[in-house]
Amino acid sequence: MRMKTSLSDFSERYFLENATTQYCAYCLTPKAGRLNCCEDINWISFKDLDDITQRALMEEEYDQAFGVSR
């Protein structure tokens, strides 16, 4: 059984583990081995996304990991 962690603990760990993860600059799909997305090759690292976008991605991952619905 997975123990639920606080969002702030999860967010801190998520940022450290995913700082260099690349996302499509247009739709925020993780690169995950793709060469292009949205008919372009414009990727951006998680650490370079604005704070609001980082938080939204972390909350989405948290919700999926712990079955939370907002």
C-alpha positions, 0 to 999 in steps of 0.5 A: 500500500502506497503511503500518501505524502504531502504535496510539498514533499512530493513537489520538492522530490519531483523537482529534484528528480525531473529538473532536466526532463524535457517538455514540448514548449507548446503542449507540455508533453514529455519528450520521452524519446521523441524527436519532435512534437507539435510539428516542431523540435522546441523542447524546454527543461522542467526547471526552465518552465515558469513557476505556475506551469511547474506547479500545475505539472507537479499537482497533476502527477501528485493527483495521478500518483495518489488518486486525488481529484480536485 
